[in-house]
Amino acid sequence: MDIKNLHQVGEKTSKILNKLGIFTDDDLINYYPYRYNVYNFSNELIDNSTLIINVIIESNPIVSYIKKNFNRLSFRARYNEKIFNVVIFNRAYLKTNLTIGKNITIIGKYDFKKNIFTSSDIKFNVTNGQIEPVYHLTKGITNNTISKLIKDNFNNIYIKDSLPSNIISKYNLLSKKDALYNIHFANDLKMVHYAKNRLIYEELFDFSFKMNYFKNQNIRKDKEPKNIDINKINEYLDIDFKATINIIFDIFYDSILISSYDEINLILYNIEEIIDNQSTDNYKIINNKVREVNYKLSKLNINSTVFKSFSLNIKWLYKL
């Protein structure tokens, strides 16, 4: 579903969401937070330490405009029986929401000598231990807006679970719907951990499934040798034959660890085509590289009969 058709998403909001790569309802619900704020309230005022405390507003806020695009908002607040000044910068827009007697949460540092709490943020309706997801943003949208859009539309978005039920049961994973809900609205970090595990497992499962599908699509029953222009190969080899042979056999060594018997035969056929009609000196270079690869394979306890036969053929054919 197009993002424009969701509840509370107009033309302006949809354009802003598009800048974040959100074009559909599926994009929105899979727009994960990159971190979480956990609001654990402080039990006391500690000098020059970052604190999260609940306070009651004791005076009307005052806004001072220092210069263009820079303002200072201040008011008096009470924490337990202690009254102090609260200062926060570039929050003039909060003035109408800060009324006397209102309970708010402030985050920042307290200066005992000056009796001033310099706040970096002000939150409303926050409970102790609450987890807040933090999303990547762009100009024109806030963290709360994204969170609210997801929450308001969550139950109306179709969520397809791509994992088979037996795998979910076997590994005790959350359902896709529960994982997405907890990645956005978890009550504790333990549920965030479970949600991440489920979503990461699903991504790996999908990737593995697609890779196996493409691999099966590309398998040919009757493999034909590749057509190789030997003249072009020899022209290239003349540049630095030894370096080129090193690269060829390094690629072969990597391939033999993951390839089938037929694939190895095909690789060796192509190598034979490349080294045909070389000088005796070049055959010696090839033989040295063959011995090196044989040694490396023996260290890995890999019995490559095909390759050993190939190396013997080189020695016999060219009397090395």
N, C-alpha and C positions, 0 to 999 in steps of 0.2 A: 504494500500500500504506500502511495506517495505520502511524504511527510506532511504535505499541505492538508491532507484529509484527516489528520489527527486532531483530537480535542485541544483547543487553546493554541493551535499553530496557524498563524495568519501568514500573509505574503511576506511581511517584513521578517518575521521570526524564521520562516522557512529559508530565506536567503542567507541569514546568519548561520543557520544549522548546516546549510550546504557548504559553507566555508570550512566547517569542521569535518566534512566528508559524510554528513548525515543527509541522505536523500529519501530513505524509506523508513517505515516503522521498524523493520529488522535492523537497519543501521543504528537507529536510536537505542534499541534495547541491548544491542551489542557494543555500545559505546561505553567501554569500561573505565572506571576511575583509575588514575595512575598512582594514587596513594590515599590514605585515610587519616583524618584527624580524630584522635580519641580524647574526649573531654573528661579527664579525671580531675575533679575539683581539689584545690589545695585546702589543707586544714588550718593553715595560719598564714599571716603575712610575714614573708621572709624578705629581708632587705636585698635588693638588686638581684632577685631571682625571677625567672619566668613563672608566672602564676596564672591559674585559671580559677576565678572566684565568682560567686554569686553575690551581687550587691543590690541595695535599694537606693533609688535616686532620691536625693534630698533637696535638690534645687533645680530650677529651670536651666537648661543648657544655654551657653553663650557661644556664638560663632564669631571669630575674629578672622578677617581676610588679610593675610600677611602680604601676599602678592598674587598675581594672576595664576590661577590653577593651584593655589596653595592656601589652605585655610586651617584654622585651629578651633576645635570644638571642646568646650570644658564645662564641667558641672561637678557638684559635690555628691558624694555617695557614702553609704554606710555599710560596713562589713562587720557583723556582730555588733559591738558597741563602738567601733572605731569609725570616725568620719574623716574623710580625706578628699582631696581634689583629684578628679580624673581628667586627663588630657588625651585627646586623640586627634590626629591630623587627617585632613581631606575626607572628613565624614560629615560635612555640613548637612547633607541630605537626610541624616538620621535625626535631626533636631526635633521634628514633629512627633517622632516615635518615642522620644525620651521625656516622659512626663513624671512629675513628682509622685513617689510612692510605687513606681513600677519596678519589678524585679527583673534584672538583666544579668548576663554573664559577661565579664570583661577578661581579656587576656592581655598580659603585659608584665611590666616590672614596677615594683613599688620602691620609692626612695624615702627612707625613714626620716632623714634630716629635713627634707623639703615637704614631707607629708603629701607627696604627689604620686599618683599611679599613672604612668605613661602607658596607654593602651595601644596595642597593635590591631585589635579587633573587638567588636562588640557583637554578642549573639543574643538572640531572643528564644525563650522556650527551650533551653538546653537542659538536659538532665545529666546527673553524674554518671560517667561511664559511657555516655552516648558516642556512637561512631558516626562520623560524617565523611561520605565519599567526596574526593576532590577530583574534578575533571579538568582536562585541558580546555581552555576557553579562548574566545576571540572577542574583539570589541563588539559590544552591543548585547552580550548575554552573560548571565551570572551563573555561578555554581548552583544556587538554589533553583534557578529557572530550569536548568537541565534536569535536576533531581525531581522537580515537581512534574515536569512533562513526562518523565519515565513512569513516575508513580501513578499519575492520573490516567495514563493510557495502557498500563501494564496488563490489566485483565482483558483488554480488548485486542491485544496483539496475538496473532497465532504463533505459537512456539512449537517448532517441530523438533522432536528428539531423534537425532540420527544414530544414537547408540542402541544396539540390540538390548532387549530387556535382560537377557541372560548375562551379558557383560556388566550391566548396571548392578545386577544382583550379586554376581561373583565378586566384584571388587568393592561392593558396598558404596557405590557412588550416588550422589544426589541426582534427581531428575533434572533435565535441562531447565525446566521452569523454576524449580527450587534453587538451582545454581545461579540463574540470572537474578532472581529476587534477592538472594543473599549477597551477590556481588555488588548490588546497588543499595540494599536496605538492611544489611546485617545488624543484629543486636550485639554481637560480640565478634572478636577477631578469629575465634575458633571456626565460626561459620564462614567467615571470609576465606579461611584456609581451605575448608572443604569445597567451597564454591570454585576456588581457583584450581584445585586438583581436578575437579570434574571437567572444567572448561579446557584446561591444558590437555587432559587425556583425550578429550573429543577432537581437539585440533590435530594431535598426533595420530589418532585413529583415522581421521579423514585423509590426512596426508599419506599415511601408509596404504590406505585403500585405493587412493587415486594412483599412487606410484605402481602398485601391483596391477591395476587395471591397464595402465598405459604399457607396462612391461608385457602383459599378456597380448595386448593389441599388436605389439611390435614383433612378437615371436614369429619367425617363419619356419614352416615345417622343413622345407628343402632350402638350405642356405647355399647360395652360390658365391664363389670367390669374387671379390671386388675387382673391377677392371682397373688396373693400375698402368699408368703411362710410365714405363720403366725409364725411358729417355729423360723425362722430366725429373724423375726421382734421382737418377744418376747425376743429372746436372746440378741438383740441389746438394747431393752428397759430396760433390767435388769441393764444395765450400769448406766443409770441415767434417770429414767422414767419421772420425772418432767421436766427436761431440754428438753427431746425429745418431750414431749407433747406440750411444749411451742413453739418449732420450728414448729411442725405440724400445730398448730392452727394459728400461725403467717402467715404461708404460705397460710392457708385457708382464713384468713382475707384479705390478699393481693389479692387472687384469686377472692373472691366474688365481689370485686369492678369492675372486668373487665370480669367476666365469664357469660355464659348463664345459664338459669334454668337447662338444662340437665347436663351441666358441673358441676354445684354445687352439683346436686344429685350424680353424679359419685364420686366426692371428698368425700362427706359424707359417701357414701357406703364404700369407702376404709378406712375411719377413723373408721367406725364401725367394720370392719374386724380387724383393728389393736388393738382396745381396748377390743375386745371380750375376755372373760375368765380372766379378770384382777381381782386383789384383791380389796376389798372394799376401802382400803386406796388409791389405784390408781384411782378408780372411783371418789373419792373426789377431787383428783388433777384435773381430767378431768373436773368435774363439775365446779370447780373454774375458770378454763380456759374458759369454755363455757360462764359463766356469764360475764367474762371480755370482750370476743369478742362481746357478745350481747350488752354490755354497749357501746363499741366503735362504733358499727353499729348504735345504737340509736342516738349517738352524730352526726353522719353523715346523719341522717334522712333516713337511708336505711331500708326498710321494708323487711327483709329476712324471709319470712314465712317458707321456707324450713328449715332454720337453727333453728328457734324458735321451730318448731315441733321436730327437732332432739334433742334439749336440753331438751324438756319435756319428750321425750322417755327415755333419760338417767336417769332423776329423777324418773320416774315411774318404769322402769325396775329394777333399783338398789336401789330403796327406799331411795334416798338421800334427 
